[in-house]
Amino acid sequence: MNPSEKPVAVVPSIADAKQSRAPTRGRANKPTARLVRRSAKPNQHAKKSVTPRRSSKTAKVLALLNRPGGASLQQLQKATGWQAHSVRGFLSGALKKNMGLRIDSVKSDDGERTYRLASK
């Protein structure tokens, strides 16, 4: 037998040893969830015509804003028990953006701001 014909023992390489390790518990071994991308929410710009419950704060605010003279910020604060920034945020967020209502804001000569629902 020639020296070149001797069987050579196969020695595992370092890369093979790392791959043969038992899987570790980690993020890489968790099943991947399918990602669903949506370009826009359905009916994102559609305004809801929601009628609030009778005794809710939303109903109280809408009743005050429906009056011919509207309601001042202090009147809205007293009716809801909210602070001024919360009332203004509610008018902008819940009523304008979510319910699609138009709200007029008028500042009087004495500096008091009055809010009322605008007619369409």
C-alpha positions as a Markdown table, in Angstrom:
| # | Residue | x | y | z |
|---|---|---|---|---|
| 1 | Met | 0.0 | 0.0 | 0.0 |
| 2 | Asn | 1.4 | 3.4 | -1.0 |
| 3 | Pro | 1.4 | 6.2 | 1.6 |
| 4 | Ser | -0.9 | 8.2 | -0.6 |
| 5 | Glu | -3.5 | 5.4 | -0.5 |
| 6 | Lys | -3.9 | 5.4 | 3.3 |
| 7 | Pro | -7.3 | 6.3 | 4.5 |
| 8 | Val | -7.4 | 9.7 | 6.1 |
| 9 | Ala | -9.4 | 10.3 | 9.3 |
| 10 | Val | -11.9 | 13.1 | 8.9 |
| 11 | Val | -11.4 | 15.8 | 11.5 |
| 12 | Pro | -14.4 | 18.0 | 12.1 |
| 13 | Ser | -13.7 | 21.7 | 11.5 |
| 14 | Ile | -14.5 | 24.4 | 14.0 |
| 15 | Ala | -17.4 | 25.6 | 11.9 |
| 16 | Asp | -18.9 | 22.1 | 11.9 |
| 17 | Ala | -18.6 | 21.9 | 15.7 |
| 18 | Lys | -20.5 | 25.2 | 16.1 |
| 19 | Gln | -23.3 | 24.0 | 13.9 |
| 20 | Ser | -23.7 | 20.7 | 15.6 |
| 21 | Arg | -24.5 | 22.2 | 19.0 |
| 22 | Ala | -27.9 | 21.7 | 20.4 |
| 23 | Pro | -30.2 | 24.6 | 19.6 |
| 24 | Thr | -30.4 | 27.3 | 22.3 |
| 25 | Arg | -33.5 | 28.9 | 23.5 |
| 26 | Gly | -33.6 | 32.3 | 22.0 |
| 27 | Arg | -35.3 | 34.5 | 19.6 |
| 28 | Ala | -33.8 | 32.9 | 16.6 |
| 29 | Asn | -35.5 | 29.5 | 17.3 |
| 30 | Lys | -39.0 | 30.9 | 17.8 |
| 31 | Pro | -41.4 | 30.5 | 14.9 |
| 32 | Thr | -41.7 | 33.6 | 12.8 |
| 33 | Ala | -45.1 | 35.2 | 12.6 |
| 34 | Arg | -46.3 | 36.4 | 9.2 |
| 35 | Leu | -46.2 | 40.2 | 8.9 |
| 36 | Val | -49.2 | 41.6 | 7.2 |
| 37 | Arg | -48.8 | 45.1 | 6.0 |
| 38 | Arg | -51.7 | 47.3 | 5.2 |
| 39 | Ser | -51.4 | 50.5 | 3.3 |
| 40 | Ala | -54.2 | 52.2 | 5.1 |
| 41 | Lys | -56.8 | 51.4 | 7.6 |
| 42 | Pro | -60.2 | 50.6 | 6.0 |
| 43 | Asn | -62.5 | 53.6 | 6.2 |
| 44 | Gln | -59.8 | 55.6 | 7.8 |
| 45 | His | -61.3 | 58.9 | 6.7 |
| 46 | Ala | -65.0 | 57.9 | 7.1 |
| 47 | Lys | -66.6 | 59.8 | 9.9 |
| 48 | Lys | -68.9 | 58.0 | 12.3 |
| 49 | Ser | -72.2 | 59.4 | 13.3 |
| 50 | Val | -72.2 | 58.3 | 16.9 |
| 51 | Thr | -74.8 | 59.3 | 19.3 |
| 52 | Pro | -73.5 | 59.4 | 22.9 |
| 53 | Arg | -75.3 | 57.9 | 25.9 |
| 54 | Arg | -77.6 | 60.3 | 27.6 |
| 55 | Ser | -75.8 | 60.8 | 30.9 |
| 56 | Ser | -72.3 | 60.8 | 29.5 |
| 57 | Lys | -69.9 | 63.7 | 29.5 |
| 58 | Thr | -69.9 | 63.7 | 25.7 |
| 59 | Ala | -73.7 | 64.2 | 25.7 |
| 60 | Lys | -73.3 | 67.1 | 28.3 |
| 61 | Val | -70.7 | 68.8 | 26.1 |
| 62 | Leu | -72.7 | 68.4 | 23.0 |
| 63 | Ala | -75.8 | 69.8 | 24.7 |
| 64 | Leu | -73.8 | 72.9 | 25.9 |
| 65 | Leu | -72.3 | 73.4 | 22.4 |
| 66 | Asn | -75.8 | 73.1 | 20.7 |
| 67 | Arg | -77.1 | 76.1 | 22.6 |
| 68 | Pro | -77.5 | 79.3 | 20.4 |
| 69 | Gly | -74.8 | 81.1 | 22.3 |
| 70 | Gly | -72.5 | 78.0 | 22.7 |
| 71 | Ala | -70.5 | 77.5 | 25.9 |
| 72 | Ser | -67.5 | 79.0 | 27.4 |
| 73 | Leu | -64.4 | 77.1 | 28.4 |
| 74 | Gln | -65.3 | 77.6 | 32.0 |
| 75 | Gln | -68.8 | 76.2 | 31.5 |
| 76 | Leu | -67.4 | 73.1 | 29.8 |
| 77 | Gln | -64.9 | 72.6 | 32.6 |
| 78 | Lys | -67.6 | 72.9 | 35.2 |
| 79 | Ala | -69.9 | 70.4 | 33.4 |
| 80 | Thr | -67.2 | 67.8 | 32.9 |
| 81 | Gly | -64.9 | 68.3 | 35.8 |
| 82 | Trp | -61.9 | 68.4 | 33.5 |
| 83 | Gln | -59.1 | 70.9 | 33.2 |
| 84 | Ala | -58.9 | 73.4 | 30.4 |
| 85 | His | -56.4 | 71.5 | 28.3 |
| 86 | Ser | -58.5 | 68.3 | 28.6 |
| 87 | Val | -61.6 | 70.1 | 27.4 |
| 88 | Arg | -59.7 | 71.6 | 24.4 |
| 89 | Gly | -58.2 | 68.2 | 23.6 |
| 90 | Phe | -61.7 | 66.6 | 23.8 |
| 91 | Leu | -63.1 | 69.2 | 21.4 |
| 92 | Ser | -60.2 | 68.7 | 19.0 |
| 93 | Gly | -59.8 | 65.0 | 19.2 |
| 94 | Ala | -63.1 | 63.3 | 20.0 |
| 95 | Leu | -65.5 | 65.8 | 18.5 |
| 96 | Lys | -63.7 | 67.1 | 15.5 |
| 97 | Lys | -61.5 | 64.2 | 14.4 |
| 98 | Asn | -63.5 | 61.1 | 15.6 |
| 99 | Met | -67.1 | 62.3 | 15.2 |
| 100 | Gly | -66.4 | 64.7 | 12.3 |
| 101 | Leu | -68.2 | 67.7 | 13.9 |
| 102 | Arg | -67.3 | 71.3 | 13.1 |
| 103 | Ile | -66.8 | 73.5 | 16.1 |
| 104 | Asp | -66.7 | 77.3 | 15.9 |
| 105 | Ser | -64.5 | 79.2 | 18.4 |
| 106 | Val | -65.1 | 82.9 | 19.0 |
| 107 | Lys | -63.2 | 85.1 | 21.4 |
| 108 | Ser | -65.3 | 87.9 | 23.0 |
| 109 | Asp | -64.1 | 91.4 | 23.9 |
| 110 | Asp | -63.5 | 90.4 | 27.5 |
| 111 | Gly | -61.1 | 87.6 | 26.3 |
| 112 | Glu | -63.3 | 84.7 | 27.0 |
| 113 | Arg | -63.5 | 82.0 | 24.3 |
| 114 | Thr | -66.9 | 80.6 | 23.4 |
| 115 | Tyr | -67.3 | 77.3 | 21.5 |
| 116 | Arg | -70.4 | 76.1 | 19.6 |
| 117 | Leu | -71.3 | 73.5 | 17.0 |
| 118 | Ala | -71.1 | 75.0 | 13.5 |
| 119 | Ser | -74.1 | 74.5 | 11.2 |
| 120 | Lys | -73.2 | 72.5 | 8.1 |
